C-alpha cells in the first residue's frame, strides 16, 4: 500500500521539477522556510484563533482582539520573523481581517485537516488519497457552503488561474465528500492584502479533476530514481 497522499504542494512540485520532488518527498531533505512562508504561518495561526473565538462569541471585543494579536506576535517570533517590516505587515493583515470577519451564517470548521494529523481520510472515487487543510468552511445559506483559503501573497491570480487552481479544486472535491448536504460549493481566496476572490467548480469539472488526480497519482506510483532530473522552471532559471 502506497503512503503517497496528494496535496496541492506535492502535485505542483512533481510537475515543476522531478529533482526537487525527489529531494523533498523521497530523500526528505530539510528545507529552509522562506520569509513569506513564516509570515503565512503566523497569520494563519492567529486567524484560526480568531475563528474559534467567533464560533464561541459571534463577535470580537477588545480583549479578544488583543488575544488574537498576541497569538500572532507569539508565532511570528517563534517562526523567526526578523524583518520588522514583515512583522508589522503581518500584524496589519490580522487586524484588517478581524475587523471584517463575518462572511456567512456560521463557521462549520477551521483548519479542517484531511489525510494527516488526525484529520479524516479522504479519497476520490478512484481511490486516490488526498491531504491538506481547509482554512475555513462557512455555511453561507442552507444550500451553500463557502470554502475560504487565506493568502498573504502580494499578487492576486487572474480569473483563469483561479479557475484552474489545484488547491481550490482539491478543496472543492473534499468539501463535496465531507459536506454532501450542501448543493453548492463556493471557493474563495481571501487575499488579505486586498479583496476576496470567488470561483466555483461544476460537477463536470469536478469529475474531470478527479481523473486528472488519478493520472498524477499513477505517475507518482511509477516514479523511480532514474527519472530524477532537474527541470528548468521560473524559480530555477
MODELLER restraints for C-alpha pairs under 7 A, 6 or more apart:
rsr = mdl.restraints
at = mdl.atoms
rsr.add(forms.Gaussian(group=physical.xy_distance, feature=features.Distance(at['CA:5:A'], at['CA:129:A']), mean=4.98, stdev=0.5))
rsr.add(forms.Gaussian(group=physical.xy_distance, feature=features.Distance(at['CA:5:A'], at['CA:130:A']), mean=5.05, stdev=0.5))
rsr.add(forms.Gaussian(group=physical.xy_distance, feature=features.Distance(at['CA:5:A'], at['CA:131:A']), mean=5.71, stdev=0.5))
rsr.add(forms.Gaussian(group=physical.xy_distance, feature=features.Distance(at['CA:6:A'], at['CA:129:A']), mean=6.25, stdev=0.5))
rsr.add(forms.Gaussian(group=physical.xy_distance, feature=features.Distance(at['CA:6:A'], at['CA:130:A']), mean=4.69, stdev=0.5))
rsr.add(forms.Gaussian(group=physical.xy_distance, feature=features.Distance(at['CA:6:A'], at['CA:131:A']), mean=5.68, stdev=0.5))
rsr.add(forms.Gaussian(group=physical.xy_distance, feature=features.Distance(at['CA:7:A'], at['CA:130:A']), mean=6.08, stdev=0.5))
rsr.add(forms.Gaussian(group=physical.xy_distance, feature=features.Distance(at['CA:7:A'], at['CA:131:A']), mean=5.02, stdev=0.5))
rsr.add(forms.Gaussian(group=physical.xy_distance, feature=features.Distance(at['CA:7:A'], at['CA:132:A']), mean=5.80, stdev=0.5))
rsr.add(forms.Gaussian(group=physical.xy_distance, feature=features.Distance(at['CA:8:A'], at['CA:166:A']), mean=5.85, stdev=0.5))
rsr.add(forms.Gaussian(group=physical.xy_distance, feature=features.Distance(at['CA:8:A'], at['CA:167:A']), mean=4.94, stdev=0.5))
rsr.add(forms.Gaussian(group=physical.xy_distance, feature=features.Distance(at['CA:13:A'], at['CA:20:A']), mean=6.89, stdev=0.5))
rsr.add(forms.Gaussian(group=physical.xy_distance, feature=features.Distance(at['CA:13:A'], at['CA:21:A']), mean=5.58, stdev=0.5))
rsr.add(forms.Gaussian(group=physical.xy_distance, feature=features.Distance(at['CA:14:A'], at['CA:21:A']), mean=5.30, stdev=0.5))
rsr.add(forms.Gaussian(group=physical.xy_distance, feature=features.Distance(at['CA:16:A'], at['CA:233:A']), mean=6.67, stdev=0.5))
rsr.add(forms.Gaussian(group=physical.xy_distance, feature=features.Distance(at['CA:17:A'], at['CA:230:A']), mean=5.85, stdev=0.5))
rsr.add(forms.Gaussian(group=physical.xy_distance, feature=features.Distance(at['CA:17:A'], at['CA:231:A']), mean=4.94, stdev=0.5))
rsr.add(forms.Gaussian(group=physical.xy_distance, feature=features.Distance(at['CA:18:A'], at['CA:228:A']), mean=5.33, stdev=0.5))
rsr.add(forms.Gaussian(group=physical.xy_distance, feature=features.Distance(at['CA:18:A'], at['CA:229:A']), mean=5.75, stdev=0.5))
rsr.add(forms.Gaussian(group=physical.xy_distance, feature=features.Distance(at['CA:18:A'], at['CA:230:A']), mean=6.20, stdev=0.5))
rsr.add(forms.Gaussian(group=physical.xy_distance, feature=features.Distance(at['CA:18:A'], at['CA:231:A']), mean=6.89, stdev=0.5))
rsr.add(forms.Gaussian(group=physical.xy_distance, feature=features.Distance(at['CA:19:A'], at['CA:228:A']), mean=5.00, stdev=0.5))
rsr.add(forms.Gaussian(group=physical.xy_distance, feature=features.Distance(at['CA:19:A'], at['CA:229:A']), mean=4.87, stdev=0.5))
rsr.add(forms.Gaussian(group=physical.xy_distance, feature=features.Distance(at['CA:19:A'], at['CA:230:A']), mean=4.85, stdev=0.5))
rsr.add(forms.Gaussian(group=physical.xy_distance, feature=features.Distance(at['CA:22:A'], at['CA:228:A']), mean=6.65, stdev=0.5))
rsr.add(forms.Gaussian(group=physical.xy_distance, feature=features.Distance(at['CA:23:A'], at['CA:29:A']), mean=5.64, stdev=0.5))
rsr.add(forms.Gaussian(group=physical.xy_distance, feature=features.Distance(at['CA:35:A'], at['CA:81:A']), mean=6.85, stdev=0.5))
rsr.add(forms.Gaussian(group=physical.xy_distance, feature=features.Distance(at['CA:38:A'], at['CA:79:A']), mean=5.76, stdev=0.5))
rsr.add(forms.Gaussian(group=physical.xy_distance, feature=features.Distance(at['CA:38:A'], at['CA:81:A']), mean=6.71, stdev=0.5))
rsr.add(forms.Gaussian(group=physical.xy_distance, feature=features.Distance(at['CA:39:A'], at['CA:76:A']), mean=6.88, stdev=0.5))
rsr.add(forms.Gaussian(group=physical.xy_distance, feature=features.Distance(at['CA:39:A'], at['CA:90:A']), mean=6.39, stdev=0.5))
rsr.add(forms.Gaussian(group=physical.xy_distance, feature=features.Distance(at['CA:40:A'], at['CA:152:A']), mean=6.01, stdev=0.5))
rsr.add(forms.Gaussian(group=physical.xy_distance, feature=features.Distance(at['CA:42:A'], at['CA:72:A']), mean=5.48, stdev=0.5))
rsr.add(forms.Gaussian(group=physical.xy_distance, feature=features.Distance(at['CA:42:A'], at['CA:75:A']), mean=5.06, stdev=0.5))
rsr.add(forms.Gaussian(group=physical.xy_distance, feature=features.Distance(at['CA:42:A'], at['CA:76:A']), mean=5.13, stdev=0.5))
rsr.add(forms.Gaussian(group=physical.xy_distance, feature=features.Distance(at['CA:43:A'], at['CA:72:A']), mean=6.19, stdev=0.5))
rsr.add(forms.Gaussian(group=physical.xy_distance, feature=features.Distance(at['CA:43:A'], at['CA:90:A']), mean=6.24, stdev=0.5))
rsr.add(forms.Gaussian(group=physical.xy_distance, feature=features.Distance(at['CA:43:A'], at['CA:94:A']), mean=6.33, stdev=0.5))
rsr.add(forms.Gaussian(group=physical.xy_distance, feature=features.Distance(at['CA:45:A'], at['CA:72:A']), mean=6.95, stdev=0.5))
rsr.add(forms.Gaussian(group=physical.xy_distance, feature=features.Distance(at['CA:46:A'], at['CA:68:A']), mean=5.58, stdev=0.5))
rsr.add(forms.Gaussian(group=physical.xy_distance, feature=features.Distance(at['CA:46:A'], at['CA:69:A']), mean=6.88, stdev=0.5))
rsr.add(forms.Gaussian(group=physical.xy_distance, feature=features.Distance(at['CA:46:A'], at['CA:71:A']), mean=5.49, stdev=0.5))
rsr.add(forms.Gaussian(group=physical.xy_distance, feature=features.Distance(at['CA:46:A'], at['CA:72:A']), mean=4.97, stdev=0.5))
rsr.add(forms.Gaussian(group=physical.xy_distance, feature=features.Distance(at['CA:47:A'], at['CA:94:A']), mean=6.88, stdev=0.5))
rsr.add(forms.Gaussian(group=physical.xy_distance, feature=features.Distance(at['CA:48:A'], at['CA:110:A']), mean=6.32, stdev=0.5))
rsr.add(forms.Gaussian(group=physical.xy_distance, feature=features.Distance(at['CA:48:A'], at['CA:111:A']), mean=6.88, stdev=0.5))
rsr.add(forms.Gaussian(group=physical.xy_distance, feature=features.Distance(at['CA:49:A'], at['CA:68:A']), mean=6.45, stdev=0.5))
rsr.add(forms.Gaussian(group=physical.xy_distance, feature=features.Distance(at['CA:50:A'], at['CA:68:A']), mean=6.07, stdev=0.5))
rsr.add(forms.Gaussian(group=physical.xy_distance, feature=features.Distance(at['CA:51:A'], at['CA:110:A']), mean=6.76, stdev=0.5))
rsr.add(forms.Gaussian(group=physical.xy_distance, feature=features.Distance(at['CA:54:A'], at['CA:60:A']), mean=6.84, stdev=0.5))
rsr.add(forms.Gaussian(group=physical.xy_distance, feature=features.Distance(at['CA:55:A'], at['CA:107:A']), mean=6.45, stdev=0.5))
rsr.add(forms.Gaussian(group=physical.xy_distance, feature=features.Distance(at['CA:69:A'], at['CA:91:A']), mean=6.93, stdev=0.5))
rsr.add(forms.Gaussian(group=physical.xy_distance, feature=features.Distance(at['CA:72:A'], at['CA:91:A']), mean=6.99, stdev=0.5))
rsr.add(forms.Gaussian(group=physical.xy_distance, feature=features.Distance(at['CA:76:A'], at['CA:87:A']), mean=6.98, stdev=0.5))
rsr.add(forms.Gaussian(group=physical.xy_distance, feature=features.Distance(at['CA:81:A'], at['CA:87:A']), mean=6.32, stdev=0.5))
rsr.add(forms.Gaussian(group=physical.xy_distance, feature=features.Distance(at['CA:93:A'], at['CA:192:A']), mean=5.95, stdev=0.5))
rsr.add(forms.Gaussian(group=physical.xy_distance, feature=features.Distance(at['CA:93:A'], at['CA:193:A']), mean=6.61, stdev=0.5))
rsr.add(forms.Gaussian(group=physical.xy_distance, feature=features.Distance(at['CA:97:A'], at['CA:192:A']), mean=6.90, stdev=0.5))
rsr.add(forms.Gaussian(group=physical.xy_distance, feature=features.Distance(at['CA:104:A'], at['CA:138:A']), mean=6.03, stdev=0.5))
rsr.add(forms.Gaussian(group=physical.xy_distance, feature=features.Distance(at['CA:104:A'], at['CA:139:A']), mean=5.87, stdev=0.5))
rsr.add(forms.Gaussian(group=physical.xy_distance, feature=features.Distance(at['CA:104:A'], at['CA:140:A']), mean=4.38, stdev=0.5))
rsr.add(forms.Gaussian(group=physical.xy_distance, feature=features.Distance(at['CA:105:A'], at['CA:139:A']), mean=5.62, stdev=0.5))
rsr.add(forms.Gaussian(group=physical.xy_distance, feature=features.Distance(at['CA:105:A'], at['CA:140:A']), mean=5.51, stdev=0.5))
rsr.add(forms.Gaussian(group=physical.xy_distance, feature=features.Distance(at['CA:105:A'], at['CA:141:A']), mean=6.56, stdev=0.5))
rsr.add(forms.Gaussian(group=physical.xy_distance, feature=features.Distance(at['CA:106:A'], at['CA:138:A']), mean=5.74, stdev=0.5))
rsr.add(forms.Gaussian(group=physical.xy_distance, feature=features.Distance(at['CA:106:A'], at['CA:139:A']), mean=5.39, stdev=0.5))
rsr.add(forms.Gaussian(group=physical.xy_distance, feature=features.Distance(at['CA:107:A'], at['CA:137:A']), mean=6.00, stdev=0.5))
rsr.add(forms.Gaussian(group=physical.xy_distance, feature=features.Distance(at['CA:107:A'], at['CA:138:A']), mean=4.40, stdev=0.5))
rsr.add(forms.Gaussian(group=physical.xy_distance, feature=features.Distance(at['CA:107:A'], at['CA:139:A']), mean=6.28, stdev=0.5))
rsr.add(forms.Gaussian(group=physical.xy_distance, feature=features.Distance(at['CA:108:A'], at['CA:137:A']), mean=5.29, stdev=0.5))
rsr.add(forms.Gaussian(group=physical.xy_distance, feature=features.Distance(at['CA:108:A'], at['CA:138:A']), mean=5.28, stdev=0.5))
rsr.add(forms.Gaussian(group=physical.xy_distance, feature=features.Distance(at['CA:108:A'], at['CA:139:A']), mean=6.49, stdev=0.5))
rsr.add(forms.Gaussian(group=physical.xy_distance, feature=features.Distance(at['CA:109:A'], at['CA:136:A']), mean=5.74, stdev=0.5))
rsr.add(forms.Gaussian(group=physical.xy_distance, feature=features.Distance(at['CA:109:A'], at['CA:137:A']), mean=5.14, stdev=0.5))
rsr.add(forms.Gaussian(group=physical.xy_distance, feature=features.Distance(at['CA:110:A'], at['CA:135:A']), mean=5.56, stdev=0.5))
rsr.add(forms.Gaussian(group=physical.xy_distance, feature=features.Distance(at['CA:110:A'], at['CA:136:A']), mean=4.60, stdev=0.5))
rsr.add(forms.Gaussian(group=physical.xy_distance, feature=features.Distance(at['CA:110:A'], at['CA:137:A']), mean=6.58, stdev=0.5))
rsr.add(forms.Gaussian(group=physical.xy_distance, feature=features.Distance(at['CA:111:A'], at['CA:133:A']), mean=5.56, stdev=0.5))
rsr.add(forms.Gaussian(group=physical.xy_distance, feature=features.Distance(at['CA:111:A'], at['CA:134:A']), mean=5.23, stdev=0.5))
rsr.add(forms.Gaussian(group=physical.xy_distance, feature=features.Distance(at['CA:111:A'], at['CA:135:A']), mean=4.47, stdev=0.5))
rsr.add(forms.Gaussian(group=physical.xy_distance, feature=features.Distance(at['CA:111:A'], at['CA:136:A']), mean=6.15, stdev=0.5))
rsr.add(forms.Gaussian(group=physical.xy_distance, feature=features.Distance(at['CA:112:A'], at['CA:133:A']), mean=5.17, stdev=0.5))
rsr.add(forms.Gaussian(group=physical.xy_distance, feature=features.Distance(at['CA:112:A'], at['CA:134:A']), mean=4.91, stdev=0.5))
rsr.add(forms.Gaussian(group=physical.xy_distance, feature=features.Distance(at['CA:112:A'], at['CA:135:A']), mean=6.55, stdev=0.5))
rsr.add(forms.Gaussian(group=physical.xy_distance, feature=features.Distance(at['CA:113:A'], at['CA:119:A']), mean=4.68, stdev=0.5))
rsr.add(forms.Gaussian(group=physical.xy_distance, feature=features.Distance(at['CA:113:A'], at['CA:132:A']), mean=5.85, stdev=0.5))
rsr.add(forms.Gaussian(group=physical.xy_distance, feature=features.Distance(at['CA:113:A'], at['CA:133:A']), mean=4.16, stdev=0.5))
rsr.add(forms.Gaussian(group=physical.xy_distance, feature=features.Distance(at['CA:113:A'], at['CA:134:A']), mean=6.48, stdev=0.5))
rsr.add(forms.Gaussian(group=physical.xy_distance, feature=features.Distance(at['CA:114:A'], at['CA:120:A']), mean=4.85, stdev=0.5))
rsr.add(forms.Gaussian(group=physical.xy_distance, feature=features.Distance(at['CA:114:A'], at['CA:121:A']), mean=5.79, stdev=0.5))
rsr.add(forms.Gaussian(group=physical.xy_distance, feature=features.Distance(at['CA:114:A'], at['CA:122:A']), mean=6.36, stdev=0.5))
rsr.add(forms.Gaussian(group=physical.xy_distance, feature=features.Distance(at['CA:114:A'], at['CA:131:A']), mean=5.30, stdev=0.5))
rsr.add(forms.Gaussian(group=physical.xy_distance, feature=features.Distance(at['CA:114:A'], at['CA:132:A']), mean=5.53, stdev=0.5))
rsr.add(forms.Gaussian(group=physical.xy_distance, feature=features.Distance(at['CA:114:A'], at['CA:133:A']), mean=6.15, stdev=0.5))
rsr.add(forms.Gaussian(group=physical.xy_distance, feature=features.Distance(at['CA:115:A'], at['CA:121:A']), mean=4.78, stdev=0.5))
rsr.add(forms.Gaussian(group=physical.xy_distance, feature=features.Distance(at['CA:115:A'], at['CA:122:A']), mean=6.36, stdev=0.5))
rsr.add(forms.Gaussian(group=physical.xy_distance, feature=features.Distance(at['CA:115:A'], at['CA:130:A']), mean=5.98, stdev=0.5))
rsr.add(forms.Gaussian(group=physical.xy_distance, feature=features.Distance(at['CA:115:A'], at['CA:131:A']), mean=4.37, stdev=0.5))
rsr.add(forms.Gaussian(group=physical.xy_distance, feature=features.Distance(at['CA:115:A'], at['CA:132:A']), mean=6.69, stdev=0.5))
rsr.add(forms.Gaussian(group=physical.xy_distance, feature=features.Distance(at['CA:116:A'], at['CA:131:A']), mean=6.53, stdev=0.5))
rsr.add(forms.Gaussian(group=physical.xy_distance, feature=features.Distance(at['CA:122:A'], at['CA:129:A']), mean=5.91, stdev=0.5))
rsr.add(forms.Gaussian(group=physical.xy_distance, feature=features.Distance(at['CA:122:A'], at['CA:130:A']), mean=5.71, stdev=0.5))
rsr.add(forms.Gaussian(group=physical.xy_distance, feature=features.Distance(at['CA:122:A'], at['CA:174:A']), mean=6.96, stdev=0.5))
rsr.add(forms.Gaussian(group=physical.xy_distance, feature=features.Distance(at['CA:123:A'], at['CA:129:A']), mean=4.26, stdev=0.5))
rsr.add(forms.Gaussian(group=physical.xy_distance, feature=features.Distance(at['CA:123:A'], at['CA:130:A']), mean=5.82, stdev=0.5))
rsr.add(forms.Gaussian(group=physical.xy_distance, feature=features.Distance(at['CA:124:A'], at['CA:210:A']), mean=6.74, stdev=0.5))
rsr.add(forms.Gaussian(group=physical.xy_distance, feature=features.Distance(at['CA:126:A'], at['CA:214:A']), mean=6.64, stdev=0.5))
rsr.add(forms.Gaussian(group=physical.xy_distance, feature=features.Distance(at['CA:128:A'], at['CA:214:A']), mean=6.33, stdev=0.5))
rsr.add(forms.Gaussian(group=physical.xy_distance, feature=features.Distance(at['CA:128:A'], at['CA:217:A']), mean=6.86, stdev=0.5))
rsr.add(forms.Gaussian(group=physical.xy_distance, feature=features.Distance(at['CA:134:A'], at['CA:149:A']), mean=6.63, stdev=0.5))
rsr.add(forms.Gaussian(group=physical.xy_distance, feature=features.Distance(at['CA:134:A'], at['CA:171:A']), mean=6.82, stdev=0.5))
rsr.add(forms.Gaussian(group=physical.xy_distance, feature=features.Distance(at['CA:135:A'], at['CA:148:A']), mean=6.02, stdev=0.5))
rsr.add(forms.Gaussian(group=physical.xy_distance, feature=features.Distance(at['CA:135:A'], at['CA:149:A']), mean=5.32, stdev=0.5))
rsr.add(forms.Gaussian(group=physical.xy_distance, feature=features.Distance(at['CA:135:A'], at['CA:150:A']), mean=6.69, stdev=0.5))
rsr.add(forms.Gaussian(group=physical.xy_distance, feature=features.Distance(at['CA:136:A'], at['CA:147:A']), mean=6.03, stdev=0.5))
rsr.add(forms.Gaussian(group=physical.xy_distance, feature=features.Distance(at['CA:136:A'], at['CA:148:A']), mean=5.04, stdev=0.5))
rsr.add(forms.Gaussian(group=physical.xy_distance, feature=features.Distance(at['CA:136:A'], at['CA:149:A']), mean=6.78, stdev=0.5))
rsr.add(forms.Gaussian(group=physical.xy_distance, feature=features.Distance(at['CA:137:A'], at['CA:145:A']), mean=6.90, stdev=0.5))
rsr.add(forms.Gaussian(group=physical.xy_distance, feature=features.Distance(at['CA:137:A'], at['CA:146:A']), mean=5.79, stdev=0.5))
rsr.add(forms.Gaussian(group=physical.xy_distance, feature=features.Distance(at['CA:137:A'], at['CA:147:A']), mean=4.72, stdev=0.5))
rsr.add(forms.Gaussian(group=physical.xy_distance, feature=features.Distance(at['CA:137:A'], at['CA:148:A']), mean=6.21, stdev=0.5))
rsr.add(forms.Gaussian(group=physical.xy_distance, feature=features.Distance(at['CA:138:A'], at['CA:145:A']), mean=5.68, stdev=0.5))
rsr.add(forms.Gaussian(group=physical.xy_distance, feature=features.Distance(at['CA:138:A'], at['CA:146:A']), mean=5.00, stdev=0.5))
rsr.add(forms.Gaussian(group=physical.xy_distance, feature=features.Distance(at['CA:138:A'], at['CA:147:A']), mean=6.44, stdev=0.5))
rsr.add(forms.Gaussian(group=physical.xy_distance, feature=features.Distance(at['CA:139:A'], at['CA:145:A']), mean=4.68, stdev=0.5))
rsr.add(forms.Gaussian(group=physical.xy_distance, feature=features.Distance(at['CA:139:A'], at['CA:146:A']), mean=6.21, stdev=0.5))
rsr.add(forms.Gaussian(group=physical.xy_distance, feature=features.Distance(at['CA:140:A'], at['CA:146:A']), mean=6.03, stdev=0.5))
rsr.add(forms.Gaussian(group=physical.xy_distance, feature=features.Distance(at['CA:143:A'], at['CA:182:A']), mean=4.87, stdev=0.5))
rsr.add(forms.Gaussian(group=physical.xy_distance, feature=features.Distance(at['CA:143:A'], at['CA:183:A']), mean=5.25, stdev=0.5))
rsr.add(forms.Gaussian(group=physical.xy_distance, feature=features.Distance(at['CA:143:A'], at['CA:184:A']), mean=6.18, stdev=0.5))
rsr.add(forms.Gaussian(group=physical.xy_distance, feature=features.Distance(at['CA:144:A'], at['CA:182:A']), mean=5.48, stdev=0.5))
rsr.add(forms.Gaussian(group=physical.xy_distance, feature=features.Distance(at['CA:144:A'], at['CA:183:A']), mean=6.14, stdev=0.5))
rsr.add(forms.Gaussian(group=physical.xy_distance, feature=features.Distance(at['CA:144:A'], at['CA:184:A']), mean=4.69, stdev=0.5))
rsr.add(forms.Gaussian(group=physical.xy_distance, feature=features.Distance(at['CA:144:A'], at['CA:185:A']), mean=5.85, stdev=0.5))
rsr.add(forms.Gaussian(group=physical.xy_distance, feature=features.Distance(at['CA:145:A'], at['CA:182:A']), mean=6.32, stdev=0.5))
rsr.add(forms.Gaussian(group=physical.xy_distance, feature=features.Distance(at['CA:145:A'], at['CA:184:A']), mean=6.36, stdev=0.5))
rsr.add(forms.Gaussian(group=physical.xy_distance, feature=features.Distance(at['CA:145:A'], at['CA:185:A']), mean=5.09, stdev=0.5))
rsr.add(forms.Gaussian(group=physical.xy_distance, feature=features.Distance(at['CA:145:A'], at['CA:186:A']), mean=6.24, stdev=0.5))
rsr.add(forms.Gaussian(group=physical.xy_distance, feature=features.Distance(at['CA:146:A'], at['CA:185:A']), mean=6.03, stdev=0.5))
rsr.add(forms.Gaussian(group=physical.xy_distance, feature=features.Distance(at['CA:146:A'], at['CA:186:A']), mean=4.80, stdev=0.5))
rsr.add(forms.Gaussian(group=physical.xy_distance, feature=features.Distance(at['CA:146:A'], at['CA:187:A']), mean=5.96, stdev=0.5))
rsr.add(forms.Gaussian(group=physical.xy_distance, feature=features.Distance(at['CA:147:A'], at['CA:186:A']), mean=6.19, stdev=0.5))
rsr.add(forms.Gaussian(group=physical.xy_distance, feature=features.Distance(at['CA:147:A'], at['CA:187:A']), mean=4.91, stdev=0.5))
rsr.add(forms.Gaussian(group=physical.xy_distance, feature=features.Distance(at['CA:147:A'], at['CA:188:A']), mean=5.99, stdev=0.5))
rsr.add(forms.Gaussian(group=physical.xy_distance, feature=features.Distance(at['CA:148:A'], at['CA:187:A']), mean=6.43, stdev=0.5))
rsr.add(forms.Gaussian(group=physical.xy_distance, feature=features.Distance(at['CA:148:A'], at['CA:188:A']), mean=4.99, stdev=0.5))
rsr.add(forms.Gaussian(group=physical.xy_distance, feature=features.Distance(at['CA:148:A'], at['CA:189:A']), mean=6.02, stdev=0.5))
rsr.add(forms.Gaussian(group=physical.xy_distance, feature=features.Distance(at['CA:148:A'], at['CA:190:A']), mean=6.45, stdev=0.5))
rsr.add(forms.Gaussian(group=physical.xy_distance, feature=features.Distance(at['CA:149:A'], at['CA:188:A']), mean=6.23, stdev=0.5))
rsr.add(forms.Gaussian(group=physical.xy_distance, feature=features.Distance(at['CA:149:A'], at['CA:189:A']), mean=4.97, stdev=0.5))
rsr.add(forms.Gaussian(group=physical.xy_distance, feature=features.Distance(at['CA:149:A'], at['CA:190:A']), mean=5.87, stdev=0.5))
rsr.add(forms.Gaussian(group=physical.xy_distance, feature=features.Distance(at['CA:150:A'], at['CA:189:A']), mean=6.01, stdev=0.5))
rsr.add(forms.Gaussian(group=physical.xy_distance, feature=features.Distance(at['CA:150:A'], at['CA:190:A']), mean=4.81, stdev=0.5))
rsr.add(forms.Gaussian(group=physical.xy_distance, feature=features.Distance(at['CA:150:A'], at['CA:191:A']), mean=6.39, stdev=0.5))
rsr.add(forms.Gaussian(group=physical.xy_distance, feature=features.Distance(at['CA:150:A'], at['CA:192:A']), mean=6.81, stdev=0.5))
rsr.add(forms.Gaussian(group=physical.xy_distance, feature=features.Distance(at['CA:151:A'], at['CA:189:A']), mean=6.56, stdev=0.5))
rsr.add(forms.Gaussian(group=physical.xy_distance, feature=features.Distance(at['CA:151:A'], at['CA:190:A']), mean=5.89, stdev=0.5))
rsr.add(forms.Gaussian(group=physical.xy_distance, feature=features.Distance(at['CA:151:A'], at['CA:191:A']), mean=5.01, stdev=0.5))
rsr.add(forms.Gaussian(group=physical.xy_distance, feature=features.Distance(at['CA:151:A'], at['CA:192:A']), mean=6.04, stdev=0.5))
rsr.add(forms.Gaussian(group=physical.xy_distance, feature=features.Distance(at['CA:152:A'], at['CA:191:A']), mean=6.35, stdev=0.5))
rsr.add(forms.Gaussian(group=physical.xy_distance, feature=features.Distance(at['CA:152:A'], at['CA:192:A']), mean=5.69, stdev=0.5))
rsr.add(forms.Gaussian(group=physical.xy_distance, feature=features.Distance(at['CA:152:A'], at['CA:193:A']), mean=6.67, stdev=0.5))
rsr.add(forms.Gaussian(group=physical.xy_distance, feature=features.Distance(at['CA:154:A'], at['CA:193:A']), mean=6.75, stdev=0.5))
rsr.add(forms.Gaussian(group=physical.xy_distance, feature=features.Distance(at['CA:162:A'], at['CA:199:A']), mean=6.86, stdev=0.5))
rsr.add(forms.Gaussian(group=physical.xy_distance, feature=features.Distance(at['CA:163:A'], at['CA:199:A']), mean=6.49, stdev=0.5))
rsr.add(forms.Gaussian(group=physical.xy_distance, feature=features.Distance(at['CA:168:A'], at['CA:187:A']), mean=6.60, stdev=0.5))
rsr.add(forms.Gaussian(group=physical.xy_distance, feature=features.Distance(at['CA:172:A'], at['CA:185:A']), mean=6.75, stdev=0.5))
rsr.add(forms.Gaussian(group=physical.xy_distance, feature=features.Distance(at['CA:173:A'], at['CA:206:A']), mean=6.62, stdev=0.5))
rsr.add(forms.Gaussian(group=physical.xy_distance, feature=features.Distance(at['CA:185:A'], at['CA:200:A']), mean=6.63, stdev=0.5))
rsr.add(forms.Gaussian(group=physical.xy_distance, feature=features.Distance(at['CA:186:A'], at['CA:198:A']), mean=6.94, stdev=0.5))
rsr.add(forms.Gaussian(group=physical.xy_distance, feature=features.Distance(at['CA:186:A'], at['CA:199:A']), mean=6.21, stdev=0.5))
rsr.add(forms.Gaussian(group=physical.xy_distance, feature=features.Distance(at['CA:186:A'], at['CA:200:A']), mean=5.17, stdev=0.5))
rsr.add(forms.Gaussian(group=physical.xy_distance, feature=features.Distance(at['CA:187:A'], at['CA:198:A']), mean=5.70, stdev=0.5))
rsr.add(forms.Gaussian(group=physical.xy_distance, feature=features.Distance(at['CA:187:A'], at['CA:199:A']), mean=5.20, stdev=0.5))
rsr.add(forms.Gaussian(group=physical.xy_distance, feature=features.Distance(at['CA:187:A'], at['CA:200:A']), mean=5.47, stdev=0.5))
rsr.add(forms.Gaussian(group=physical.xy_distance, feature=features.Distance(at['CA:188:A'], at['CA:196:A']), mean=6.52, stdev=0.5))
rsr.add(forms.Gaussian(group=physical.xy_distance, feature=features.Distance(at['CA:188:A'], at['CA:197:A']), mean=5.36, stdev=0.5))
rsr.add(forms.Gaussian(group=physical.xy_distance, feature=features.Distance(at['CA:188:A'], at['CA:198:A']), mean=4.41, stdev=0.5))
rsr.add(forms.Gaussian(group=physical.xy_distance, feature=features.Distance(at['CA:188:A'], at['CA:199:A']), mean=6.21, stdev=0.5))
rsr.add(forms.Gaussian(group=physical.xy_distance, feature=features.Distance(at['CA:189:A'], at['CA:196:A']), mean=5.73, stdev=0.5))
rsr.add(forms.Gaussian(group=physical.xy_distance, feature=features.Distance(at['CA:189:A'], at['CA:197:A']), mean=5.15, stdev=0.5))
rsr.add(forms.Gaussian(group=physical.xy_distance, feature=features.Distance(at['CA:189:A'], at['CA:198:A']), mean=6.61, stdev=0.5))
rsr.add(forms.Gaussian(group=physical.xy_distance, feature=features.Distance(at['CA:190:A'], at['CA:196:A']), mean=4.34, stdev=0.5))
rsr.add(forms.Gaussian(group=physical.xy_distance, feature=features.Distance(at['CA:190:A'], at['CA:197:A']), mean=6.36, stdev=0.5))
